[in-house]
Amino acid sequence: MMWNNGMGSGMGWMWIFWLLVILGTVVVTVVLAKAFTGGRGQSGGHEHVKTGERPRQPREILDERYARGELTTEEYRERLHTLGEGRQ
C-alpha cells in the first residue's frame, strides 16, 4: 500500500539525512573546540593550577602519584633519581 502517493519511504530517508546532518555538526563543533583549546579539558589528565595558587613542583606531583598507587616503588625511586632527589 502506498502512503502519500509513494512519498512515505522518502520521508524516512529524510529523517535519517537530517539526523546525520545534526550529528555531523556536533562532531565538527567538538573537533573544532578541541583544536582551538589545544585539547585541554577537565578530564584530560593534565595537572591544573587554580588561579592564585603557585605551580606544583615535580616532586609533589610524583609523591601524589605514588600515594595514589599509580607508580610502583621502583618507578618512584627511578623518577626521584631522574629529578636529582634520589639517594646515590
C-alpha positions in Angstrom: 0.0 0.0 0.0 1.4 3.4 -0.9 1.4 6.1 1.7 1.1 9.7 0.4 1.5 8.8 -3.2 4.7 6.8 -2.6 6.4 9.5 -0.5 6.4 7.5 2.8 9.8 5.8 2.2 11.3 9.1 1.0 10.3 10.8 4.3 12.0 8.0 6.3 15.3 8.7 4.4 14.8 12.5 5.1 14.7 11.8 8.9 17.9 9.8 8.6 19.6 12.5 6.5 18.7 15.3 9.0 19.8 13.2 11.9 23.2 12.7 10.2 23.5 16.4 9.5 22.9 17.2 13.1 25.3 14.6 14.4 27.9 15.8 11.9 27.5 19.3 13.1 28.0 18.2 16.7 31.1 16.2 15.8 32.6 19.1 13.8 31.9 21.5 16.7 33.6 19.3 19.2 36.6 18.7 17.0 37.0 22.5 16.4 36.6 23.3 20.1 39.4 20.8 20.9 41.6 22.2 18.2 41.2 25.8 19.4 41.7 24.9 23.1 44.6 22.5 22.4 42.6 19.5 23.5 42.7 20.6 27.2 39.7 19.7 29.2 38.7 18.8 32.8 39.2 15.1 32.1 42.3 15.5 30.0 44.6 14.1 32.7 46.6 17.3 32.9 47.6 18.9 36.2 45.6 22.1 36.5 46.6 25.1 38.7 43.8 27.2 40.1 44.2 30.9 39.9 46.2 32.3 42.7 48.0 29.1 43.5 51.7 28.5 43.0 52.6 25.9 40.3 53.1 22.5 41.8 56.6 21.1 42.0 57.5 17.9 40.2 58.3 16.2 43.5 54.8 17.0 44.8 53.2 15.5 41.8 55.4 12.4 41.9 54.6 11.9 45.6 50.9 12.2 45.0 51.0 9.7 42.1 53.0 7.3 44.3 50.5 7.7 47.1 47.6 7.0 44.7 49.3 3.8 43.6 49.9 4.9 40.1 53.6 4.1 40.4 55.5 1.1 41.8 58.2 1.7 44.4 60.8 1.0 41.7 59.3 3.5 39.3 59.0 6.1 42.1 62.7 5.7 43.1 63.8 5.8 39.4 61.9 9.1 38.8 63.2 10.6 42.1 66.7 9.8 40.8 65.9 11.4 37.5 64.7 14.5 39.3 68.1 14.5 41.2 66.5 13.9 44.6 67.1 10.2 45.0 69.9 8.6 47.0 73.1 8.0 45.1 
